[in-house]
Amino acid sequence: MSDVTQRVIAIAVSCGLLGLILELVRRKHLQERYALLWLLTSIMLLLLAAWKGLLTRLSSLVGIHYPPSALFAVALGLELALLLHFSLAVSRLSDNNKVLTQHLALLEQQVRRQGEQLSALSPTDSEDVAPEHHSGGLAPTEASEAQR
């Protein structure tokens, strides 16, 4: 495959990636904060694919003798940076999920204690307002009885 053919394919793939990212943002499937990283990656790949002098200069600086290989090395580096960013985001969301689960457990425990205190104060009405033991709270029939 000739250098020109490889360059045309690289430009087409970069343009396709850029178009896909813009379409995903337009349809609200990709948030803007993540789209910025993808846009930067696709624009950088497009620049390197279209501007042969830049790619040749970059490959000689790095010590790569075949410029299209430098393009793939840059793409791999950018994708690794994206993976690191998304790993950090997933870790942060996992930590937030753990904290929210702990808060929910504390609130459920507090509701259960208050239900026990209420049933201890009025033993005749205890079956109407007894808390459920599952995490869903009061069942619909118990909720309507509790409101009476």
Backbone hydrogen bonds, N-H to C=O, Kabsch-Sander energy under -0.5 kcal/mol:
donor,donor_aa,acceptor,acceptor_aa,energy
6,Q,2,S,-2.3
7,R,3,D,-2.4
8,V,4,V,-2.6
9,I,5,T,-2.4
10,A,6,Q,-2.5
11,I,7,R,-2.6
12,A,8,V,-2.5
13,V,9,I,-2.7
14,S,10,A,-2.3
15,C,11,I,-2.6
16,G,12,A,-2.5
17,L,13,V,-2.5
18,L,14,S,-2.4
19,G,15,C,-2.7
20,L,16,G,-2.4
21,I,17,L,-2.4
22,L,18,L,-2.2
23,E,19,G,-2.3
24,L,20,L,-2.4
25,V,21,I,-2.2
26,R,22,L,-2.3
27,R,23,E,-2.2
28,K,25,V,-1.3
29,H,24,L,-2.7
30,L,24,L,-1.2
34,Y,31,Q,-0.6
35,A,31,Q,-2.2
36,L,32,E,-1.9
37,L,33,R,-0.5
38,W,34,Y,-1.5
39,L,35,A,-3.3
40,L,36,L,-2.4
41,T,37,L,-2.2
42,S,38,W,-2.7
43,I,39,L,-2.6
44,M,40,L,-2.3
45,L,41,T,-2.4
46,L,42,S,-2.3
47,L,43,I,-2.6
48,L,44,M,-2.4
49,A,45,L,-2.2
50,A,46,L,-2.6
51,W,47,L,-2.7
52,K,50,A,-1.1
55,L,51,W,-1.8
56,T,52,K,-2.6
57,R,53,G,-2.4
58,L,54,L,-2.6
59,S,55,L,-2.5
60,S,56,T,-2.1
61,L,57,R,-2.1
62,V,58,L,-1.9
63,G,59,S,-1.4
64,I,59,S,-3.0
65,H,63,G,-0.5
69,S,66,Y,-1.6
70,A,66,Y,-1.0
70,A,67,P,-0.6
71,L,67,P,-1.7
72,F,68,P,-1.7
73,A,69,S,-2.0
74,V,70,A,-2.7
75,A,71,L,-2.3
76,L,72,F,-2.4
77,G,73,A,-2.3
78,L,74,V,-2.6
79,E,75,A,-2.4
80,L,76,L,-2.2
81,A,77,G,-1.9
82,L,78,L,-2.1
83,L,79,E,-2.5
84,L,80,L,-2.2
85,H,81,A,-2.3
86,F,82,L,-2.6
87,S,83,L,-2.2
88,L,84,L,-2.2
89,A,85,H,-2.1
90,V,86,F,-2.5
91,S,87,S,-2.3
92,R,88,L,-2.4
93,L,89,A,-2.4
94,S,90,V,-2.4
95,D,91,S,-2.3
96,N,92,R,-2.3
97,N,93,L,-2.4
98,K,94,S,-2.1
99,V,95,D,-2.2
100,L,96,N,-2.5
101,T,97,N,-2.2
102,Q,98,K,-2.1
103,H,99,V,-2.3
104,L,100,L,-2.3
105,A,101,T,-2.2
106,L,102,Q,-2.1
107,L,103,H,-2.4
108,E,104,L,-2.6
109,Q,105,A,-2.2
110,Q,106,L,-2.2
111,V,107,L,-2.4
112,R,108,E,-2.3
113,R,109,Q,-2.4
114,Q,110,Q,-2.4
115,G,111,V,-2.2
116,E,112,R,-2.2
117,Q,113,R,-2.6
118,L,114,Q,-2.4
119,S,115,G,-2.3
120,A,116,E,-1.9
121,L,117,Q,-1.5
122,S,118,L,-1.7
125,D,122,S,-0.7
126,S,123,P,-0.6
128,D,125,D,-1.0
129,V,125,D,-1.0
130,A,126,S,-0.7
137,G,134,H,-1.2
143,A,139,A,-2.5
144,S,140,P,-1.8
145,E,141,T,-1.8
146,A,142,E,-2.5
147,Q,143,A,-1.3
148,R,144,S,-0.6
148,R,145,E,-0.7
